[in-house]
Amino acid sequence: MALPVFTHPACLSHDPGPDHPEAPARLSAVLARFRRDSAFDVRDAAPATLEPILRVHPQAYLDSVKAFSLAGGGALTGDTTLSAESWAAALGAAGAVLAATDLALAAGGHAFAAVRPPGHHALRDTAMGFCLVNNVVVAAYAALAARRARVLIVDWDVHHGNGTQALVEADPRIRFVSLHQHPWYPGTGLASERGVGNIFNVPRGAGRPPDWYVEDLWDAIDTATRGWTPDIIFVSAGFDAMLGDPLGGFTLEPEHYAELTRRLRESLRDQPIVGLMEGGYIPARLAEGVAAHCRALG
């Protein structure tokens, strides 16, 4: 059966400007890769309503992002730039992630959301790191609202998901495991940051053999899930940890993401997995990393 992949057309319209690394070409490359392979079933999702997003972000923050975007955009924060289409893209991205979550919960299978802008740096009321809405946390709370008791979030983007950690670190129903480069943007993610015992950070230096990163992340996932079985797993799937990415210094290749995905499937058997796109800034490399992850999911 083809793996369901959800997206939204507005995700291609968000334009941070010329030479910005988080460019529409990233998603265009991923969608082109999916559409030439019968292993994937690409579907357009409806944009998210505000209700599930308001579990994570306050109305005042969302109103400010919407107004700034609809006024034409510009630099919202020092590292996050909006265009007139960015608000629609944010709702489209959240909608695609929620559609993938709904399908996974209903069918007990796996799904992927091919979206931008990314989300894992977004704090409760602050945009940062190219991110506006924290999609993975919105999805996690949607799963909890659907009466799932335990949620695991695995983040293998090269940058620490500081927004995700900040939003879940007081909630023992959610466990967060993050492999990321350190020291590196945004400077958070020390192993000593444990939340209420639900945070498992794996900060590592650049340039190590790829198998080291794979095994260190897997050890943390194993520790986080020992005696604790999640009802659903979310993967904040950034691919900027691949060798040569301009915004990272890790050495992973597509096959390493496939290996990690297979391990998740085999060790946490019968638990649905939802992957969602975060970073990765060489479009062709990003597309191959996403495809490897999704082939292993499917």
URWOFEN-V128025 format. One record per residue. N is the residue number from 1. PHI is phi in radians with two decimals (999 if undefined). BURIAL is I if it has 9 or more other C-alpha atoms within 8 Angstrom, else O. Layout:
n=N phi=PHI burial=BURIAL
n=N phi=PHI burial=BURIAL
This chain:
n=1 phi=999 burial=O
n=2 phi=-1.21 burial=O
n=3 phi=-1.29 burial=I
n=4 phi=-1.20 burial=I
n=5 phi=-2.15 burial=I
n=6 phi=-1.85 burial=I
n=7 phi=-2.61 burial=I
n=8 phi=-2.58 burial=I
n=9 phi=-1.00 burial=I
n=10 phi=-1.12 burial=I
n=11 phi=-1.10 burial=I
n=12 phi=-1.45 burial=I
n=13 phi=-1.58 burial=I
n=14 phi=-1.08 burial=I
n=15 phi=-2.29 burial=I
n=16 phi=-1.28 burial=I
n=17 phi=2.03 burial=O
n=18 phi=-1.08 burial=O
n=19 phi=1.22 burial=O
n=20 phi=-1.31 burial=O
n=21 phi=-1.14 burial=O
n=22 phi=-1.58 burial=I
n=23 phi=-1.68 burial=I
n=24 phi=-0.99 burial=I
n=25 phi=-1.04 burial=O
n=26 phi=-1.04 burial=I
n=27 phi=-1.25 burial=I
n=28 phi=-1.00 burial=I
n=29 phi=-1.13 burial=I
n=30 phi=-1.13 burial=I
n=31 phi=-1.14 burial=I
n=32 phi=-1.10 burial=O
n=33 phi=-1.12 burial=I
n=34 phi=-1.11 burial=I
n=35 phi=-1.32 burial=I
n=36 phi=-1.78 burial=O
n=37 phi=-2.36 burial=O
n=38 phi=-1.23 burial=O
n=39 phi=-1.27 burial=I
n=40 phi=-2.19 burial=I
n=41 phi=-2.03 burial=I
n=42 phi=-1.44 burial=I
n=43 phi=-2.29 burial=O
n=44 phi=-1.48 burial=I
n=45 phi=-1.67 burial=I
n=46 phi=-1.34 burial=I
n=47 phi=-1.12 burial=I
n=48 phi=-1.20 burial=I
n=49 phi=-1.41 burial=O
n=50 phi=-1.31 burial=O
n=51 phi=-0.92 burial=O
n=52 phi=-1.22 burial=I
n=53 phi=-1.26 burial=I
n=54 phi=-1.21 burial=I
n=55 phi=-1.19 burial=I
n=56 phi=-2.05 burial=I
n=57 phi=-2.05 burial=I
n=58 phi=-1.29 burial=I
n=59 phi=-1.00 burial=O
n=60 phi=-1.07 burial=O
n=61 phi=-1.15 burial=I
n=62 phi=-1.10 burial=I
n=63 phi=-1.07 burial=O
n=64 phi=-1.20 burial=O
n=65 phi=-1.14 burial=I
n=66 phi=-1.05 burial=I
n=67 phi=-1.11 burial=O
n=68 phi=-1.11 burial=I
n=69 phi=-1.15 burial=I
n=70 phi=-1.17 burial=I
n=71 phi=-1.41 burial=O
n=72 phi=2.06 burial=I
n=73 phi=1.49 burial=I
n=74 phi=2.28 burial=I
n=75 phi=-1.40 burial=I
n=76 phi=-1.30 burial=I
n=77 phi=-2.33 burial=O
n=78 phi=-1.06 burial=O
n=79 phi=-2.20 burial=I
n=80 phi=-2.29 burial=I
n=81 phi=-2.01 burial=I
n=82 phi=-1.98 burial=I
n=83 phi=-2.08 burial=I
n=84 phi=-1.11 burial=I
n=85 phi=-1.69 burial=I
n=86 phi=-1.20 burial=I
n=87 phi=-1.10 burial=I
n=88 phi=-1.08 burial=I
n=89 phi=-1.14 burial=I
n=90 phi=-1.09 burial=I
n=91 phi=-1.19 burial=I
n=92 phi=-1.13 burial=I
n=93 phi=-1.11 burial=I
n=94 phi=-1.08 burial=I
n=95 phi=-1.11 burial=I
n=96 phi=-1.16 burial=I
n=97 phi=-1.15 burial=I
n=98 phi=-1.18 burial=I
n=99 phi=-1.12 burial=I
n=100 phi=-1.10 burial=I
n=101 phi=-1.15 burial=I
n=102 phi=-1.04 burial=O
n=103 phi=-1.13 burial=I
n=104 phi=-1.09 burial=I
n=105 phi=-1.20 burial=I
n=106 phi=-1.28 burial=O
n=107 phi=-1.73 burial=O
n=108 phi=1.23 burial=I
n=109 phi=-1.91 burial=I
n=110 phi=-2.05 burial=I
n=111 phi=-2.75 burial=I
n=112 phi=-2.39 burial=I
n=113 phi=-2.06 burial=I
n=114 phi=-1.64 burial=I
n=115 phi=-2.45 burial=I
n=116 phi=-2.73 burial=I
n=117 phi=-1.15 burial=I
n=118 phi=-1.22 burial=I
n=119 phi=-2.39 burial=I
n=120 phi=-1.29 burial=I
n=121 phi=-1.60 burial=I
n=122 phi=-1.18 burial=I
n=123 phi=-1.56 burial=I
n=124 phi=-0.98 burial=I
n=125 phi=-2.32 burial=O
n=126 phi=-2.52 burial=O
n=127 phi=-1.46 burial=I
n=128 phi=-2.90 burial=I
n=129 phi=1.01 burial=O
n=130 phi=1.33 burial=I
n=131 phi=-1.90 burial=I
n=132 phi=-1.97 burial=I
n=133 phi=-2.08 burial=I
n=134 phi=-1.41 burial=I
n=135 phi=-1.04 burial=I
n=136 phi=-1.21 burial=I
n=137 phi=-1.29 burial=I
n=138 phi=-1.00 burial=I
n=139 phi=-1.18 burial=I
n=140 phi=-1.06 burial=I
n=141 phi=-1.29 burial=I
n=142 phi=-1.13 burial=I
n=143 phi=-1.14 burial=I
n=144 phi=-1.13 burial=I
n=145 phi=-1.15 burial=O
n=146 phi=-1.52 burial=O
n=147 phi=1.26 burial=O
n=148 phi=-1.54 burial=I
n=149 phi=-1.54 burial=O
n=150 phi=-2.41 burial=I
n=151 phi=-2.23 burial=I
n=152 phi=-1.92 burial=I
n=153 phi=-2.00 burial=I
n=154 phi=-1.93 burial=I
n=155 phi=-2.12 burial=I
n=156 phi=-1.98 burial=I
n=157 phi=-1.07 burial=I
n=158 phi=-1.19 burial=I
n=159 phi=-1.78 burial=I
n=160 phi=-1.09 burial=I
n=161 phi=-1.39 burial=I
n=162 phi=-1.08 burial=I
n=163 phi=-1.15 burial=I
n=164 phi=-1.04 burial=I
n=165 phi=-1.04 burial=I
n=166 phi=-1.07 burial=O
n=167 phi=-1.42 burial=I
n=168 phi=-2.07 burial=I
n=169 phi=-1.19 burial=I
n=170 phi=-1.78 burial=O
n=171 phi=-1.99 burial=O
n=172 phi=-1.19 burial=I
n=173 phi=-1.31 burial=O
n=174 phi=-2.05 burial=I
n=175 phi=-1.99 burial=I
n=176 phi=-2.14 burial=I
n=177 phi=-2.07 burial=I
n=178 phi=-2.34 burial=I
n=179 phi=-1.71 burial=I
n=180 phi=-2.77 burial=I
n=181 phi=-1.32 burial=I
n=182 phi=-2.58 burial=I
n=183 phi=-1.33 burial=O
n=184 phi=-2.96 burial=O
n=185 phi=-1.00 burial=O
n=186 phi=-1.70 burial=O
n=187 phi=1.61 burial=O
n=188 phi=-1.72 burial=O
n=189 phi=1.68 burial=I
n=190 phi=-1.23 burial=O
n=191 phi=-1.09 burial=I
n=192 phi=-1.33 burial=O
n=193 phi=-1.42 burial=I
n=194 phi=-2.03 burial=I
n=195 phi=1.06 burial=O
n=196 phi=-1.77 burial=I
n=197 phi=1.50 burial=O
n=198 phi=-1.92 burial=I
n=199 phi=-1.94 burial=I
n=200 phi=-2.30 burial=I
n=201 phi=-1.59 burial=I
n=202 phi=-2.21 burial=I
n=203 phi=-1.40 burial=I
n=204 phi=-2.42 burial=I
n=205 phi=-1.34 burial=I
n=206 phi=-1.35 burial=I
n=207 phi=1.35 burial=O
n=208 phi=-1.47 burial=I
n=209 phi=-1.03 burial=O
n=210 phi=-1.05 burial=I
n=211 phi=-1.09 burial=O
n=212 phi=-1.11 burial=O
n=213 phi=-1.11 burial=I
n=214 phi=-1.05 burial=I
n=215 phi=-1.20 burial=O
n=216 phi=-1.16 burial=I
n=217 phi=-1.13 burial=I
n=218 phi=-1.13 burial=I
n=219 phi=-1.03 burial=O
n=220 phi=-1.21 burial=I
n=221 phi=-1.10 burial=I
n=222 phi=-1.06 burial=O
n=223 phi=-1.11 burial=O
n=224 phi=-1.16 burial=I
n=225 phi=-1.87 burial=I
n=226 phi=-1.21 burial=O
n=227 phi=1.29 burial=O
n=228 phi=-2.54 burial=O
n=229 phi=-1.74 burial=O
n=230 phi=-1.27 burial=I
n=231 phi=-1.52 burial=I
n=232 phi=-2.72 burial=I
n=233 phi=-2.11 burial=I
n=234 phi=-1.94 burial=I
n=235 phi=-1.99 burial=I
n=236 phi=-1.33 burial=I
n=237 phi=-1.63 burial=I
n=238 phi=-1.60 burial=I
n=239 phi=-2.13 burial=I
n=240 phi=-1.46 burial=I
n=241 phi=-1.52 burial=I
n=242 phi=-1.35 burial=I
n=243 phi=-0.94 burial=I
n=244 phi=1.63 burial=O
n=245 phi=-1.12 burial=I
n=246 phi=-1.21 burial=O
n=247 phi=-1.89 burial=O
n=248 phi=-2.67 burial=I
n=249 phi=-2.30 burial=I
n=250 phi=-1.45 burial=I
n=251 phi=-2.26 burial=I
n=252 phi=-1.24 burial=I
n=253 phi=-2.19 burial=I
n=254 phi=-0.91 burial=I
n=255 phi=-1.13 burial=O
n=256 phi=-1.29 burial=I
n=257 phi=-1.18 burial=I
n=258 phi=-1.09 burial=I
n=259 phi=-1.11 burial=I
n=260 phi=-1.09 burial=I
n=261 phi=-1.14 burial=I
n=262 phi=-1.07 burial=I
n=263 phi=-1.11 burial=O
n=264 phi=-1.04 burial=I
n=265 phi=-1.10 burial=I
n=266 phi=-1.35 burial=O
n=267 phi=-1.44 burial=O
n=268 phi=-1.94 burial=O
n=269 phi=-1.01 burial=O
n=270 phi=1.33 burial=O
n=271 phi=-1.66 burial=I
n=272 phi=-1.15 burial=I
n=273 phi=-2.15 burial=I
n=274 phi=-2.09 burial=I
n=275 phi=-1.68 burial=I
n=276 phi=-2.48 burial=I
n=277 phi=-1.30 burial=I
n=278 phi=-2.02 burial=I
n=279 phi=-1.53 burial=I
n=280 phi=2.22 burial=I
n=281 phi=-2.14 burial=I
n=282 phi=-2.00 burial=I
n=283 phi=-0.89 burial=I
n=284 phi=-1.15 burial=I
n=285 phi=-1.19 burial=I
n=286 phi=-0.98 burial=I
n=287 phi=-1.06 burial=I
n=288 phi=-1.25 burial=I
n=289 phi=-1.13 burial=I
n=290 phi=-1.06 burial=I
n=291 phi=-1.09 burial=I
n=292 phi=-1.14 burial=I
n=293 phi=-1.04 burial=I
n=294 phi=-1.28 burial=I
n=295 phi=-1.08 burial=I
n=296 phi=-1.22 burial=I
n=297 phi=-1.15 burial=I
n=298 phi=-1.38 burial=I
